[in-house]
């Protein structure tokens, strides 16, 4: 079976991490897998090495100065569409085309679509992209029941639920490796960590407010934010975040993208992991933190209650988040989180995807 997995970036966002891990697990089951992606701003490859059994096609997307978000989305779709169509015309047809986001789902004429989470956009091009990417695919996957329920309620579709895997062993190993953890603790002391950058969906402003409340009790505690590569423009939110940090007298350590090999040590070294997103599809980063033995503070979204259960502390607003952070730093992780993380494997996810692909072998041709 020949499968194409499509994603929108080479950089370490959740959907990209999912795509690569799924591709490698499928290849391990003997599937001929190609990952298609856009190489923005000169990117020639992914943020980490990819198993050589997985074919990679990076389609260049040069940076255009002054381009707005809507224009960038339209151009991204057009560039990926042209490259993928040319490949298929040259005889490179696939048995299954599986898009992982709205950009790639708009770039191909037919596909399976994983809906990681549902978004609410105001940019017209994004609104249209999001809607088409839900209604046009002939089959749908969700990584949690909570998101699947939203899709059923909103569009009357019947997605298959296939949870993510977790590289639990990689993060657990870092927890037991002083060489991985110590450099971060020397640099930041005790620290609260958030990953995913400073953006509205990650609830970073709420985490800042919560941290400021805790700092009076724990003055040696730092706030560290890692990651943050995105196609979208969050400069206004970042400006609000910086202004509020200045008002509170908080110096936030903003790292940007962290090397793939160093990330587990950064996670394992934190005193608390802040995961207060306003929207999530699964909670992969929180499970990685649990695997690393870090206590997690999360917003009580239905999906996070579903996936993380009682293994994390919850807070609905900055005051509650502050209480949860304080308990996390002073008392450590709640029991059972590491075991939970190890239950989710990419091999199991790949096996369920392969079962789905086989069941759809006739549907793909019917929707061509």
N, C-alpha and C positions, 0 to 999 in steps of 0.2 A: 504494500500500500504506500502511495506517495501522498504526503501531507504537507501543505504550506501553512505555517503559522505566521500571522502578520501582526506587527506592532508598530507604534508610531515614533519610537525613539531608540537610540542606543544607550541612553543614560539610565541611572538606577532608580526608576520609578517602580511602583508596585506591580503594574501590569507588565512591565518589561522583565522584571525579576521572574514573574510567573511564567511568561512566555519562554524564556530560556530554560528554566528548570523543567517545564513540561516537555519542551523539545528534546532535551537530553534524556529524560526518562522514557519518552516514546522511542527514541533511537535505541535505548537499551533493550526495548522489547522487539527490535528488529524492524521498526518502521523507518522508511526513507523520508526524513524530515528536512524541510528547508524553512529557515526563518527569514522573512522579509521585513525590512525596516527602513526608516528614513535616517540618513546621516546628516544631521543638521550642523551647519557652520563648519564643515570640513571634517566631521567625525567619519572615520573610516572603518570603525569596528565598535563592538560593544564595550561596556565599562569593565567587563571581566573576560578572561579567556573562555571560549566556548568549546565544548567537546568536539573534537574533529569529526566525529560521526555525524554531526549536524551541519548541514550546508547553510551558509549565510549569504544573503543578498542585501547589501547596503546600498540604497538608492540616494545619491547625493541631493541634498536640499540646501543650496547656498543661502547664506544670510543676506537679507535685503534690508538695508538701512531705512528706517521710517515705516516699515510695514506694520499695519495694525493686526490685531489678533484675528479678526474675521478674514482678512486678506490672506494671512498666513495659513489658516485652516483650509481655505479654498485651494491655495497653491499646493499645500501638502497632499491633499486628496488627488489633485490633478497629476502631480509628479509621480506619486506611487502608482496611480492607475495606469499611466502611460508605460511605465517600466514593467509592471506585472502583465499587462496586456501584450506587450511586445514579446515577453518570455513565452507566454502561452501560444502566441501565433507561431513562434519558432519551434513548436512541438513540445514545450515543457508543461504539458497539462498535468494537473493534480487530481487525485481521487477525492480529496477533501481540502477545501480552502477554509481556514478557521481564523477569523479576525478577532482581535483582543480589545478593540477600542472603536470609537465612532469614526475616527479618521480612516483606519484600515478597512472597516466595514463599508464605508462609502467608496472606497477605491476599487472594489472588486464587484463584478456583476452578480455573483451569488456566493453565499458563504454560510457557515456556521458562525455564530457570534457568542462570545462570552461577555455577559453583562456583569462586570465586577461590582459596580454600584451605579445608581441613577443620579444624575446631576440636574440642577436647575440653572439654566443659562439665560442671559439677557442679550448677548451678542446674536443678531439674527442668523448669521452663518452657523454659529454653534448650535442654536436651537434647531435649525433644520438638519444639521449633521446628526445630532443626538436622536431626533425622531426617526430619520431614515434608517439609522443604524439599529434601531429596535424593530421596526416593522418590516424591513426588507429581507433580512436573513431567513432562511427556510428552517433553521433549527437554532435553539438557544441553550446556553449553559449559564448557570449562576453558581457562584462559589459558596453561597449560603442560602438557607431556606428563607431568611428574612428578606433578602433581595428578590428571590424568586416570587415571594408573596406580593411584593410591590409590582413586579412585572405582570403577574396574573391579574391583579386588581386594576392596573392601569391600562393594559392592552389586551387582556383576555388570552394571552399566550400561555404555553405550558413548558417552561424551561426545565431542563434536567439539572439537578443539583449535584455538583461534583466539588467537594471542598479542595482547597489548596493543599499542597504538601508543605512541609517545613524542613529546612536544613538544620534540624535540631542538633545533630551531633557536632556540626561545625561551631555552633554557638556554645554548646556545652563544653567543648574542648577548650575554648578560649577562657571560660570561667576557671578552669584548673591550670591555666598557663600564666605564671607571673610575667613572662616576657610580653604577653599580649595585653595584660591589664595594667601593669605598673606604670608604663609611660603616660597613660591617660590620667591616672590618679596623681602622678607627680605634677602633671601640667595643670589640672583643675581642682585637685583636692577631692572633697566630696562633691558630687554633682548630680543634678537632675538632668536627664537627657531626653530630648525630643528629636525625632527624625522626620524627614519630609519637608523641611524648610519652613519658612514663615509665610503662611498662606491661610485664607479663610477656612478652607475645608479641614485643615489640621487644628483649628481652634487655638492657634498660637497665642493670640492676645489673652484668652482666658487662662492659659498656662502661665503667662507672664504675671497676671494679676494674682494667681494662686501662689506662685513662687514668692512674690513680694510679701504676701502674708506670712509665709513660712520663714522668710529670711530673718525676721525679728527674733524668732526662737532659735534659728540655726544660722548664725551669721557667717559661718565658714562654708556654707553651701553655695555652689555655683549653678548657673543655668546655662546649659550647652544645647545648641540647636545645630543639627547636621542635615545635609542633603538639601534638596530644593530645586532640582532641575525640572523645568516645565515649559510647555508651549505657551502658557497663558501669562498675562501681564498682571502681576500682583504688586506693582510699585506703590499704588495708593495704600494698600493694606500694610505693606512694609513701612511706609512713611508713618502711618498711624502707630504701628508697633514701636518704631524707634522713638517717636515723640512720647509715647506713654512710658517707655523704659526710662527716658531722660527725666520725666516727671517723678517717677518712682525712685530715681537714683540707682537704677539697676544696670549693671554692665553685663550684657548678654554675650556669651562666647559663640559667635556664629561661624561655623566651620565650612559651610558649603558641602559639596560632595566629598565623601570619605572613601579612600581606596577600599576596594572590595575585601582585600585580605586583612585590613586593619579594623573593619567595622565590628566584627564579633568582639574584639577586645574592648572597643569603646563601649559597646552595649553591656558587656559583662562587668565593666568597671564602674558603672553608674550606681549611685545610691538609690535612685528611683527612676523609673522610665515613664515619662508623661505621654499618654496616648489619648488625647482628649478631642479627637476629631469629631466634627459635626456630621460627617458622612463617611461610612466605610462599607466595603463589601464583604470583608472577612476578618481582618485584623492580623495580617501576617507578621508585621513588625512587632506587635505585642507578643505573639507566640515565640518569635525569635528571642525576645527579651526573657520570657519565661524559661526557655531552654537554657539561657545563659545564667539563670539564677537571680535575675534582677526583679525586684518588686515592681509591679505595674499599676499605674493609676489610669483609669479609663473613664470616658463619658458613658453613661448607661444607655447606649443605643440598643435597640432590640437585637441587632446583629452581633454586637459585642457581648451582650448577655448570652446569646445563643452559643457563640463560639468559645468565649473565655470563661463563662460560668462564674463560679464563686472563687476562682483562682486569682482574681485581681480585686483591687479596691476601686470603688466607683465614686464619682462626684459629678453632680449636674451643673454646678456653677462654681465660680472661683473659690468661694468660701468652703464648699464641700471638697473641692479638689485639694485645697490647702490642708484640710484635715487628713485626707487620704495620703498626701505627700508626706506629712509629718509622721503618720503612722508607718508608712513604708520605710522612711529613712531610719526611724528609731527601732522598728520591730522586724524589718526585713520582709521577705516575700511570704505570701500565704502558701499553705502546703498544697502540693499536687500539681503545680504549674509546669514543672519540668516534665512530668509524666504525660500531661496533656499534650504538650508540644511534640513529644515523640510518637504520639498516636497518628499524627498526620504525615504521610509519606508521599513523595512524588511518584514513586512506583505505583502505589495504589491509585493515585489520581490519573496516571497515564493509562493504567489498565481499564479504568472506567471510561476514559476518553476513547480508547480504542474500541471498546464495546459499542459506544455511541456511534463512532464512525462506521463501523460495520453495519449497524442497524440502519444507517442513513444511505447506504450505498445506492439504493434506487431513488431516494428522494433528491439527491444531488442532480441526477440526470433529469428528473421531472421538473426541476426548477431552473434549468439552464436557460 
